[in-house]
Amino acid sequence: MKTSETTNGVPNPKMVLIKANEVADLLGVSTRTLWRLLSEGRLPQPVRLGGNTRWRLPDIETWIANGCQALDRAGECQKPGGGN
């Protein structure tokens, strides 16, 4: 897990980026399932840095706390019944 530190050496939780395998571990799924969920729009969008894909840890934690709901293209939770 990588972190960006503030000037006083304390990690900034908004800047914690995690790899696909770490997200998969948090969710208890395989990385293959993780990529499928992403392609189905069921995960928060990752950050792409060059050829690397990372997720913001707070985005994943909030998504889990909200019940892992499917997301629309804007990254917002879809309303029950599939409508936006």
C-alpha positions in Angstrom: 0.0 0.0 0.0 1.4 3.4 -1.0 0.8 6.6 0.8 1.6 10.3 0.1 2.8 12.0 3.3 2.1 15.5 4.4 5.0 17.7 5.4 4.8 16.5 9.0 5.1 12.9 8.1 1.5 11.9 8.8 -0.2 10.0 5.9 -3.0 11.8 4.2 -5.8 9.2 4.0 -7.3 10.9 0.9 -4.1 10.0 -1.0 -3.8 6.3 -0.1 -3.9 4.4 -3.3 -4.2 0.6 -3.4 -3.6 -2.0 -6.1 -6.2 -4.3 -7.7 -5.0 -7.3 -5.6 -5.5 -5.2 -2.4 -9.0 -4.2 -3.4 -9.8 -7.8 -4.2 -8.5 -8.9 -0.8 -10.7 -6.3 0.9 -13.7 -7.6 -1.0 -12.8 -11.3 -0.6 -12.9 -11.9 -4.3 -10.3 -12.9 -7.0 -8.6 -10.2 -9.1 -10.5 -11.6 -12.1 -13.8 -11.0 -10.3 -12.6 -7.5 -9.4 -11.9 -6.6 -13.1 -15.3 -8.1 -14.0 -17.1 -6.0 -11.4 -15.3 -2.9 -12.7 -16.3 -3.6 -16.3 -19.9 -4.0 -15.1 -19.8 -0.6 -13.4 -20.2 -2.1 -10.0 -17.0 -0.6 -8.5 -15.7 2.9 -7.9 -13.6 4.1 -10.8 -9.9 3.7 -10.3 -7.1 6.2 -10.9 -4.9 5.4 -13.9 -1.3 6.6 -13.6 0.5 5.7 -16.8 0.1 1.9 -17.1 -0.9 1.5 -13.5 -4.4 1.2 -12.0 -5.0 2.1 -8.4 -8.1 2.9 -6.3 -8.4 5.5 -3.6 -8.8 3.6 -0.3 -11.4 6.1 1.1 -13.5 5.6 -2.1 -13.5 1.8 -1.6 -14.2 2.1 2.1 -17.1 4.4 1.5 -18.5 2.1 -1.2 -18.3 -0.9 1.1 -19.9 1.1 4.0 -22.7 2.0 1.6 -23.4 -1.7 0.8 -21.4 -2.1 -2.3 -24.1 -0.7 -4.5 -23.8 -0.6 -8.3 -22.6 2.8 -9.5 -23.6 4.9 -12.5 -21.1 6.4 -14.9 -20.6 9.4 -12.7 -19.6 7.2 -9.8 -22.9 7.8 -7.9 -24.8 4.9 -6.3 -27.8 3.8 -8.4 -31.2 4.0 -6.8 -32.9 0.7 -6.0 -34.7 -0.7 -9.0 -31.9 0.1 -11.4 -33.1 3.7 -12.1 -30.8 6.7 -11.8 
